[in-house]
């Protein structure tokens, strides 16, 4: 029997005495809870001369605290089947995991201990630094990674927080010391910069209360961050080729600096990107490059609006002999959408898809947690899942045309190629 | 310890249509969604030399037009309901999936019925897809670990078709004809070789009626004659060396593994969790979620000692005996011989000393948690129901937790001794030809 289902989220938001925010959403699909503790401590805030500092901090963060050694943390988590993830993005560093409901109190205690009290033991710093260096060497050999990194450098410059390499360079990572990590932690890990999202089979009262107890005596002042600098001015096309011998396929990264997340044109850009390189198997780009020309397994675009002007990136992997033909096709699709905008049918289809996909986006605990973190980071409001369909519905053909005309100019594109 | 339900849902309904198609329906009323998966018991193990990659190519063609859905109308069919669609092909199975708003149910069933009965395989679409698939293959070759995996698998098997890569060998992809591919499609993508799974905010009786209406008229095909090839016992260690320009060295070790229905399978699953941390059993999600592994034998013995920067293990439920593989990335400055010696020392220590009750208990707890995590959406529940129906037959999936709970440390020690021997081992090295870093 189909039963009535409560639709939409109903999260609660509590600001603790120290300034940390706790957001809880109860769900009942499985006897499990997702915990996501996000701190404004991403790579954008590391000192420019030490690229990779935030990333390495994230790698060592959960390797021993004032209360638990690395071995004890490993044992307490492994015994419960919990894999802790520390994800370092441009603006945030998130400590996240899923656990069984019955383990919630203990696992939350470990997560917040890791956030508050890491010791960064010297031996752990050395080990994780060596792992980061191996990862960097793997990245240097990865055409997809190299193409995107090179594109971001072209768009923003090597010093800009969005242009420098998130994992740093071999030279910079070798220079980072334990005292750099402890100083970075002290500067960024403060209650007013923490948003803790808890989603799952736990009561709001229990989750909020446990979080308040764990964070009770934690203090620290807010931080005033400078604005993210603008991207490089782009009057003309820029292109850079990275040779990686021995590879079978060439990777293309093609793009523009786009908009901030809180830009009033955000929804128009969102829909425009869907039409260009998302809808179906990859929008107009995949229709042409993959479906009509059979040139690539993947061709798509991705919009990443952020605190500053994030990029719009077009990606494709092609046979090295087809690089120029693929670039000409991207130029054509970008130029056409930029000059003419989408059709009314395309706009209607994309809006219908994007609105219809919201329940799917909010089905799992991890999906809800990620949505609530974005909501909190950008101050979108606790009822944002209810308002999002209206925002999308209101987007007009003129607004999408204007967004496309604003950004989609092949003559101003940055182009990075990596491959044999 | 209180028992854990896989998901807060009702039992699964089973039915078999007159034409032999199996149907599984599982009601889940936590979100207004429905997930439809159409599974076929065909994969690369059903392919003969010269025709490798056919099943995967069929998967690609089924995103093209059918008699009643022109290609240009394919796009938008699922998206209209906010849905996602995808498919995958592996050694035992091919599947197509859609998850969308529950109102999409009829459209999704129609799409799958069309794919089963009315694929067009237009010659120009077939040719365009040839280069797309070759591009997919080349993209995979850019990853040294994936390349090594292909070579190790091909070396470990002499006779069994599990040795072919699912994507196919490049010369076969270049020579396959449209009629060969269409013949493969007509032979295997038939109702009596299919299982349809529907999970979500639906009424099971209503779904069964709709499925019968949509798929009932599709005629059954003659009973399939399948390849029946038994891999002969391996007589000694096999080795393969891949040398290419690169920056990092990779090591892979594989042993012949039990099929999912073999009594050794669950002790092996616990053994893998002891060695590298529990991944769970959901092929669709497990590779996206890291395993809890910091107390595992190979993590503490190799990563914590700075010999490897990462370690992973893979034991996947398969219809016939496949491989248990351990993959390692060498730390900069650590040679492949040194890493291999250290890894084998860990394996031999475990084989000689066995695993402790505590280790086995931790591994079982990890697997229990993973079973809960990997059933967190209608998409994942439908995947698990269809995967096990296709690979092991009915009745297996609901028993997973009990099978794991019953595994003892003695059984784990026993399979380690018998199954991780050097005779059954294939070792692969990826040696970078130069260091450009």
Boltz contact constraints between the chains, C-beta under 6 A:
constraints:
  - contact:
      token1: [A, 2]
      token2: [B, 203]
      max_distance: 6.0
  - contact:
      token1: [A, 3]
      token2: [B, 29]
      max_distance: 6.0
  - contact:
      token1: [A, 5]
      token2: [B, 29]
      max_distance: 6.0
  - contact:
      token1: [A, 28]
      token2: [B, 8]
      max_distance: 6.0
  - contact:
      token1: [A, 29]
      token2: [B, 30]
      max_distance: 6.0
  - contact:
      token1: [A, 29]
      token2: [B, 376]
      max_distance: 6.0
  - contact:
      token1: [A, 30]
      token2: [B, 7]
      max_distance: 6.0
  - contact:
      token1: [A, 30]
      token2: [B, 372]
      max_distance: 6.0
  - contact:
      token1: [A, 30]
      token2: [B, 376]
      max_distance: 6.0
  - contact:
      token1: [A, 31]
      token2: [B, 4]
      max_distance: 6.0
  - contact:
      token1: [A, 32]
      token2: [B, 372]
      max_distance: 6.0
  - contact:
      token1: [A, 32]
      token2: [B, 373]
      max_distance: 6.0
  - contact:
      token1: [A, 74]
      token2: [B, 294]
      max_distance: 6.0
  - contact:
      token1: [A, 74]
      token2: [B, 295]
      max_distance: 6.0
  - contact:
      token1: [A, 75]
      token2: [B, 295]
      max_distance: 6.0
  - contact:
      token1: [A, 77]
      token2: [B, 292]
      max_distance: 6.0
  - contact:
      token1: [A, 78]
      token2: [B, 292]
      max_distance: 6.0
  - contact:
      token1: [A, 78]
      token2: [B, 294]
      max_distance: 6.0
  - contact:
      token1: [A, 78]
      token2: [B, 295]
      max_distance: 6.0
  - contact:
      token1: [A, 79]
      token2: [B, 362]
      max_distance: 6.0
  - contact:
      token1: [A, 81]
      token2: [B, 292]
      max_distance: 6.0
  - contact:
      token1: [A, 81]
      token2: [B, 365]
      max_distance: 6.0
  - contact:
      token1: [A, 81]
      token2: [B, 366]
      max_distance: 6.0
  - contact:
      token1: [A, 81]
      token2: [B, 369]
      max_distance: 6.0
  - contact:
      token1: [A, 81]
      token2: [B, 370]
      max_distance: 6.0
  - contact:
      token1: [A, 82]
      token2: [B, 292]
      max_distance: 6.0
  - contact:
      token1: [A, 83]
      token2: [B, 290]
      max_distance: 6.0
  - contact:
      token1: [A, 83]
      token2: [B, 292]
      max_distance: 6.0
  - contact:
      token1: [A, 98]
      token2: [B, 373]
      max_distance: 6.0
  - contact:
      token1: [A, 100]
      token2: [B, 369]
      max_distance: 6.0
  - contact:
      token1: [A, 127]
      token2: [B, 306]
      max_distance: 6.0
  - contact:
      token1: [A, 130]
      token2: [B, 306]
      max_distance: 6.0
  - contact:
      token1: [A, 131]
      token2: [B, 309]
      max_distance: 6.0
  - contact:
      token1: [A, 133]
      token2: [B, 332]
      max_distance: 6.0
  - contact:
      token1: [A, 134]
      token2: [B, 309]
      max_distance: 6.0
  - contact:
      token1: [A, 134]
      token2: [B, 331]
      max_distance: 6.0
  - contact:
      token1: [A, 134]
      token2: [B, 332]
      max_distance: 6.0
  - contact:
      token1: [A, 137]
      token2: [B, 247]
      max_distance: 6.0
  - contact:
      token1: [A, 137]
      token2: [B, 248]
      max_distance: 6.0
  - contact:
      token1: [A, 137]
      token2: [B, 437]
      max_distance: 6.0
  - contact:
      token1: [A, 138]
      token2: [B, 248]
      max_distance: 6.0
  - contact:
      token1: [A, 140]
      token2: [B, 247]
      max_distance: 6.0
  - contact:
      token1: [A, 140]
      token2: [B, 437]
      max_distance: 6.0
  - contact:
      token1: [A, 141]
      token2: [B, 246]
      max_distance: 6.0
  - contact:
      token1: [A, 141]
      token2: [B, 247]
      max_distance: 6.0
  - contact:
      token1: [A, 143]
      token2: [B, 142]
      max_distance: 6.0
  - contact:
      token1: [A, 245]
      token2: [B, 245]
      max_distance: 6.0
  - contact:
      token1: [A, 246]
      token2: [B, 244]
      max_distance: 6.0
  - contact:
      token1: [A, 246]
      token2: [B, 245]
      max_distance: 6.0
  - contact:
      token1: [A, 247]
      token2: [B, 142]
      max_distance: 6.0
  - contact:
      token1: [A, 248]
      token2: [B, 138]
      max_distance: 6.0
  - contact:
      token1: [A, 248]
      token2: [B, 141]
      max_distance: 6.0
  - contact:
      token1: [A, 248]
      token2: [B, 142]
      max_distance: 6.0
  - contact:
      token1: [A, 249]
      token2: [B, 138]
      max_distance: 6.0
  - contact:
      token1: [A, 249]
      token2: [B, 139]
      max_distance: 6.0
  - contact:
      token1: [A, 249]
      token2: [B, 142]
      max_distance: 6.0
  - contact:
      token1: [A, 280]
      token2: [B, 75]
      max_distance: 6.0
  - contact:
      token1: [A, 290]
      token2: [B, 132]
      max_distance: 6.0
  - contact:
      token1: [A, 294]
      token2: [B, 128]
      max_distance: 6.0
  - contact:
      token1: [A, 294]
      token2: [B, 131]
      max_distance: 6.0
  - contact:
      token1: [A, 294]
      token2: [B, 132]
      max_distance: 6.0
  - contact:
      token1: [A, 296]
      token2: [B, 135]
      max_distance: 6.0
  - contact:
      token1: [A, 297]
      token2: [B, 132]
      max_distance: 6.0
  - contact:
      token1: [A, 297]
      token2: [B, 135]
      max_distance: 6.0
  - contact:
      token1: [A, 297]
      token2: [B, 136]
      max_distance: 6.0
  - contact:
      token1: [A, 297]
      token2: [B, 139]
      max_distance: 6.0
  - contact:
      token1: [A, 317]
      token2: [B, 139]
      max_distance: 6.0
  - contact:
      token1: [A, 349]
      token2: [B, 76]
      max_distance: 6.0
  - contact:
      token1: [A, 352]
      token2: [B, 80]
      max_distance: 6.0
  - contact:
      token1: [A, 353]
      token2: [B, 79]
      max_distance: 6.0
  - contact:
      token1: [A, 353]
      token2: [B, 82]
      max_distance: 6.0
  - contact:
      token1: [A, 356]
      token2: [B, 81]
      max_distance: 6.0
  - contact:
      token1: [A, 356]
      token2: [B, 82]
      max_distance: 6.0
  - contact:
      token1: [A, 356]
      token2: [B, 101]
      max_distance: 6.0
  - contact:
      token1: [A, 357]
      token2: [B, 82]
      max_distance: 6.0
  - contact:
      token1: [A, 359]
      token2: [B, 31]
      max_distance: 6.0
  - contact:
      token1: [A, 359]
      token2: [B, 32]
      max_distance: 6.0
  - contact:
      token1: [A, 359]
      token2: [B, 33]
      max_distance: 6.0
  - contact:
      token1: [A, 363]
      token2: [B, 31]
      max_distance: 6.0
  - contact:
      token1: [A, 363]
      token2: [B, 377]
      max_distance: 6.0
  - contact:
      token1: [A, 364]
      token2: [B, 376]
      max_distance: 6.0
  - contact:
      token1: [A, 364]
      token2: [B, 377]
      max_distance: 6.0
